[in-house]
Amino acid sequence: MWLTIGFLIIGFAVLVSMKKNMESKLAFIKGSMESEESSTKANSIIWWIVSVVAWGIVSIMLIVWSFHTHFG
């Protein structure tokens, strides 16, 4: 149970702390579409989205597993 709670809290804290940085990268990309640096920043935003989705899926699986082992 503590593994699930820790994973959720730490993951959410990392997500919130990186959100502002991703917003500034997105604003930069909107401002200069043709830049090489813009492509790099877009790549990092895509990987951030992929990692957030993976964190969400693992979190859901941990919650289901936790309820299954403790209450099932």
C-alpha positions as CSV (number, residue, x, y, z in Angstrom):
1,M,0.0,0.0,0.0
2,W,2.8,2.4,0.8
3,L,4.5,1.7,-2.5
4,T,1.3,2.8,-4.3
5,I,0.9,6.0,-2.2
6,G,4.6,6.9,-2.5
7,F,4.5,6.3,-6.3
8,L,1.5,8.5,-6.7
9,I,2.7,11.4,-4.5
10,I,6.3,11.5,-5.9
11,G,5.0,11.2,-9.5
12,F,2.4,13.9,-9.0
13,A,5.0,16.2,-7.4
14,V,7.4,15.7,-10.4
15,L,4.5,16.2,-12.8
16,V,3.6,19.5,-11.2
17,S,7.2,20.7,-10.9
18,M,7.8,20.1,-14.6
19,K,4.6,21.6,-15.9
20,K,5.8,25.2,-15.9
21,N,8.9,24.2,-17.8
22,M,6.9,22.4,-20.5
23,E,4.6,25.4,-20.8
24,S,7.5,27.7,-21.5
25,K,8.9,25.3,-24.0
26,L,5.6,25.2,-25.8
27,A,5.4,29.0,-25.9
28,F,8.9,29.1,-27.4
29,I,7.9,26.5,-30.1
30,K,4.8,28.6,-30.9
31,G,6.9,31.7,-31.3
32,S,9.6,30.2,-33.6
33,M,8.4,27.2,-35.6
34,E,11.3,26.8,-37.9
35,S,14.2,26.8,-35.4
36,E,16.3,23.7,-34.8
37,E,16.0,24.3,-31.0
38,S,12.3,24.3,-31.5
39,S,12.4,20.7,-32.8
40,T,14.5,19.6,-29.7
41,K,12.0,21.3,-27.4
42,A,9.1,19.6,-29.2
43,N,10.8,16.3,-28.8
44,S,11.2,16.8,-25.0
45,I,7.5,17.8,-24.7
46,I,6.5,14.6,-26.6
47,W,8.6,12.5,-24.2
48,W,7.1,14.3,-21.2
49,I,3.6,13.5,-22.4
50,V,4.6,9.8,-23.0
51,S,6.1,9.6,-19.5
52,V,3.0,11.2,-17.9
53,V,0.8,8.7,-19.7
54,A,3.0,5.8,-18.6
55,W,2.9,7.1,-15.0
56,G,-0.8,7.3,-15.1
57,I,-1.2,3.7,-16.4
58,V,1.2,2.4,-13.8
59,S,-0.6,4.3,-11.1
60,I,-4.0,2.9,-12.1
61,M,-2.5,-0.6,-12.2
62,L,-0.9,-0.1,-8.7
63,I,-4.2,1.1,-7.3
64,V,-6.1,-1.8,-8.7
65,W,-3.5,-4.3,-7.5
66,S,-3.5,-2.6,-4.0
67,F,-7.3,-2.9,-3.7
68,H,-7.2,-6.5,-5.0
69,T,-4.5,-7.6,-2.5
70,H,-5.9,-5.8,0.5
71,F,-9.6,-6.0,0.1
72,G,-10.0,-9.0,-2.2
